[in-house]
């Protein structure tokens, strides 16, 4: 019976910490867009990631400097 005096407050503490973590995640926007990253991986990027060198232009600052 004495162990209940220890286990009940410990269980309430764990539940309280889990509730705090959930509310923190909701307030910081962790659950705002659940499907966006899944759809974003399927979209193709039309822009090339590597800058291209344009020959013949003096003011080109891509790879010369």
BELVEN-V984583 format. One record per residue. N is the residue number from 0. PHI is phi in radians with two decimals (999 if undefined). NEAR is the number of other C-alpha atoms within 12 Angstrom. D_CENTER is the distance of its C-alpha to the mean C-alpha in Angstrom with 1 decimal. Layout:
# BELVEN-V984583
n->N phi->PHI near->NEAR d_center->D_CENTER
n->N phi->PHI near->NEAR d_center->D_CENTER
This chain:
# BELVEN-V984583
n->0 phi->999 near->7 d_center->45.4
n->1 phi->-1.17 near->7 d_center->44.4
n->2 phi->-1.13 near->9 d_center->41.2
n->3 phi->-1.13 near->11 d_center->39.9
n->4 phi->-1.16 near->11 d_center->40.1
n->5 phi->-1.66 near->12 d_center->37.5
n->6 phi->-1.27 near->13 d_center->35.3
n->7 phi->-1.13 near->14 d_center->34.9
n->8 phi->-1.12 near->13 d_center->33.5
n->9 phi->-1.14 near->14 d_center->31.2
n->10 phi->-1.14 near->14 d_center->29.9
n->11 phi->-1.14 near->15 d_center->29.5
n->12 phi->-1.15 near->14 d_center->27.5
n->13 phi->-1.14 near->14 d_center->25.1
n->14 phi->-1.12 near->14 d_center->24.8
n->15 phi->-1.11 near->14 d_center->24.3
n->16 phi->-1.16 near->14 d_center->21.5
n->17 phi->-1.14 near->14 d_center->19.7
n->18 phi->-1.14 near->14 d_center->20.3
n->19 phi->-1.08 near->14 d_center->19.1
n->20 phi->-1.12 near->15 d_center->15.7
n->21 phi->-1.15 near->16 d_center->15.4
n->22 phi->-1.14 near->15 d_center->16.5
n->23 phi->-1.09 near->14 d_center->14.2
n->24 phi->-1.14 near->14 d_center->11.1
n->25 phi->-1.18 near->14 d_center->13.0
n->26 phi->-1.18 near->12 d_center->14.0
n->27 phi->-1.60 near->11 d_center->10.7
n->28 phi->1.40 near->12 d_center->9.5
n->29 phi->-1.24 near->13 d_center->7.3
n->30 phi->-1.95 near->15 d_center->9.9
n->31 phi->-1.22 near->12 d_center->10.8
n->32 phi->-2.25 near->12 d_center->10.2
n->33 phi->-1.50 near->11 d_center->10.5
n->34 phi->-1.74 near->11 d_center->12.7
n->35 phi->-1.05 near->12 d_center->11.4
n->36 phi->-1.09 near->12 d_center->9.6
n->37 phi->-1.19 near->10 d_center->12.7
n->38 phi->-1.41 near->11 d_center->15.0
n->39 phi->-1.14 near->12 d_center->13.5
n->40 phi->-1.24 near->10 d_center->14.4
n->41 phi->-1.49 near->10 d_center->17.9
n->42 phi->-1.36 near->11 d_center->18.5
n->43 phi->-1.51 near->9 d_center->20.6
n->44 phi->-1.51 near->9 d_center->20.3
n->45 phi->-1.46 near->6 d_center->23.7
n->46 phi->-1.50 near->9 d_center->23.3
n->47 phi->-1.25 near->8 d_center->24.3
n->48 phi->-1.45 near->7 d_center->22.1
n->49 phi->-1.70 near->8 d_center->25.2
n->50 phi->-1.17 near->12 d_center->27.5
n->51 phi->-1.69 near->13 d_center->31.0
n->52 phi->-1.56 near->15 d_center->34.2
n->53 phi->-1.83 near->13 d_center->36.7
n->54 phi->-1.31 near->12 d_center->40.2
n->55 phi->1.62 near->8 d_center->42.9
n->56 phi->-1.90 near->10 d_center->40.9
n->57 phi->-1.37 near->12 d_center->41.6
n->58 phi->-1.62 near->12 d_center->38.7
n->59 phi->-1.27 near->14 d_center->36.0
n->60 phi->-2.04 near->13 d_center->33.6
n->61 phi->-1.32 near->14 d_center->31.3
n->62 phi->-2.21 near->13 d_center->32.6
n->63 phi->-1.32 near->14 d_center->35.9
n->64 phi->-1.49 near->8 d_center->35.0
